[in-house]
Amino acid sequence: MYLLTIRDGLVTRHIGPYQSPKQASDDLDRLLRHFGDRARWQIHALEEPASVIGSSSVATAA
């Protein structure tokens, strides 16, 4: 899954999730019309919660 983040000044919008980066990119063309010329964007790959928890270096107390 992928998430599209658009920053325009102090406003940050998170849009998605998308099944592929191509879908996010296609939607980006439509969405950028609503933002200023200086808007910045990024497509993020989302991680599954189990993979994040499993790779944590924090030890749990017993």
VOBA-1610 file (N, C-alpha, C; in pm, whole numbers, padded with zeros to 5 digits, always signed):
BEGIN
Met+00084-00117+00000Met+00000+00000+00000Met+00089+00125+00000Tyr+00036+00231-00059Tyr+00112+00355-00072Tyr+00027+00473-00026Leu+00093+00576+00026Leu+00027+00695+00075Leu+00090+00816+00007Leu+00007+00909-00036Leu+00053+01031-00101Leu+00048+01145+00000Thr+00160+01216+00017Thr+00166+01331+00106Thr+00194+01455+00023Ile+00109+01558+00042Ile+00127+01685-00028Ile+00140+01794+00077Arg+00249+01873+00067Arg+00272+01986+00158Arg+00264+02114+00077Asp+00183+02208+00126Asp+00169+02338+00062Asp+00172+02443+00173Gly+00287+02504+00194Gly+00302+02597+00305Gly+00295+02522+00437Leu+00203+02563+00523Leu+00186+02497+00653Leu+00083+02385+00649Val+00023+02362+00535Val-00081+02260+00520Val-00018+02131+00468Thr-00047+02020+00537Thr-00002+01888+00493Thr-00124+01799+00477Arg-00136+01734+00363Arg-00247+01643+00336Arg-00191+01503+00310His-00255+01403+00370His-00220+01263+00347His-00339+01201+00273Ile-00312+01146+00156Ile-00417+01091+00072Ile-00385+00946+00040Gly-00484+00862+00045Gly-00464+00721+00013Gly-00539+00634+00111Pro-00514+00510+00116Pro-00404+00436+00054Pro-00432+00399-00092Tyr-00325+00373-00163Tyr-00330+00330-00302Tyr-00267+00191-00312Gln-00310+00115-00410Gln-00257-00019-00432Gln-00118-00017-00495Ser-00089+00086-00574Ser+00040+00094-00642Ser+00087+00239-00648Pro+00218+00261-00665Pro+00265+00399-00680Pro+00211+00465-00806Lys+00180+00387-00909Lys+00123+00444-01032Lys-00014+00504-01005Gln-00096+00438-00923Gln-00227+00494-00890Gln-00212+00625-00814Ala-00117+00631-00721Ala-00092+00754-00646Ala-00045+00864-00741Ser+00042+00830-00834Ser+00093+00927-00930Ser-00018+00980-01021Asp-00105+00891-01066Asp-00218+00933-01150Asp-00310+01028-01075Asp-00335+00999-00947Asp-00420+01084-00866Asp-00351+01217-00835Leu-00219+01216-00827Leu-00143+01336-00798Leu-00168+01444-00903Asp-00173+01407-01029Asp-00198+01504-01136Asp-00329+01579-01112Arg-00431+01508-01069Arg-00561+01569-01043Arg-00556+01656-00917Leu-00490+01609-00813Leu-00488+01679-00685Leu-00404+01807-00687Leu-00296+01808-00763Leu-00208+01925-00762Leu-00276+02051-00817Arg-00384+02036-00889Arg-00458+02153-00939Arg-00516+02235-00824His-00536+02171-00707His-00598+02237-00592His-00495+02299-00498Phe-00368+02287-00530Phe-00261+02339-00445Phe-00183+02445-00520Gly-00100+02520-00447Gly-00018+02624-00507Gly+00096+02569-00590Asp+00165+02659-00660Asp+00276+02620-00747Asp+00394+02564-00670Arg+00406+02599-00543Arg+00521+02555-00463Arg+00493+02430-00380Ala+00381+02365-00404Ala+00346+02245-00328Ala+00450+02136-00354Arg+00483+02064-00248Arg+00577+01951-00258Arg+00500+01824-00229Trp+00541+01716-00292Trp+00470+01590-00274Trp+00568+01475-00260Gln+00519+01366-00203Gln+00600+01245-00186Gln+00507+01125-00178Ile+00549+01014-00235Ile+00473+00889-00227Ile+00549+00798-00131His+00478+00751-00027His+00539+00666+00076His+00486+00524+00064Ala+00574+00427+00080Ala+00532+00288+00089Ala+00497+00260+00235Leu+00377+00209+00259Leu+00334+00178+00395Leu+00387+00041+00436Glu+00428+00030+00562Glu+00476-00097+00615Glu+00363-00165+00691Glu+00365-00296+00693Glu+00265-00369+00769Glu+00303-00363+00916Pro+00205-00347+01005Pro+00235-00334+01148Pro+00320-00450+01203Ala+00296-00572+01159Ala+00372-00686+01209Ala+00520-00675+01175Ser+00552-00621+01058Ser+00693-00609+01020Ser+00763-00500+01099Val+00690-00397+01140Val+00748-00291+01220Val+00772-00339+01362Ile+00674-00407+01420Ile+00686-00457+01557Ile+00793-00567+01564Gly+00798-00653+01466Gly+00893-00762+01466Gly+01037-00717+01454Ser+01061-00602+01392Ser+01197-00554+01374Ser+01239-00454+01480Ser+01154-00433+01578Ser+01184-00337+01684Ser+01298-00387+01772Ser+01385-00295+01812Ser+01496-00332+01899Ser+01461-00312+02046Val+01339-00270+02074Val+01295-00248+02211Val+01255-00381+02273Ala+01313-00412+02389Ala+01282-00538+02458Ala+01158-00517+02543Thr+01070-00620+02547Thr+00951-00612+02630Thr+00980-00670+02766Ala+00926-00607+02870Ala+00946-00655+03006Ala+00854-00772+03034Ala+00904-00872+03106Ala+00823-00990+03137Ala+00765-00983+03275
//
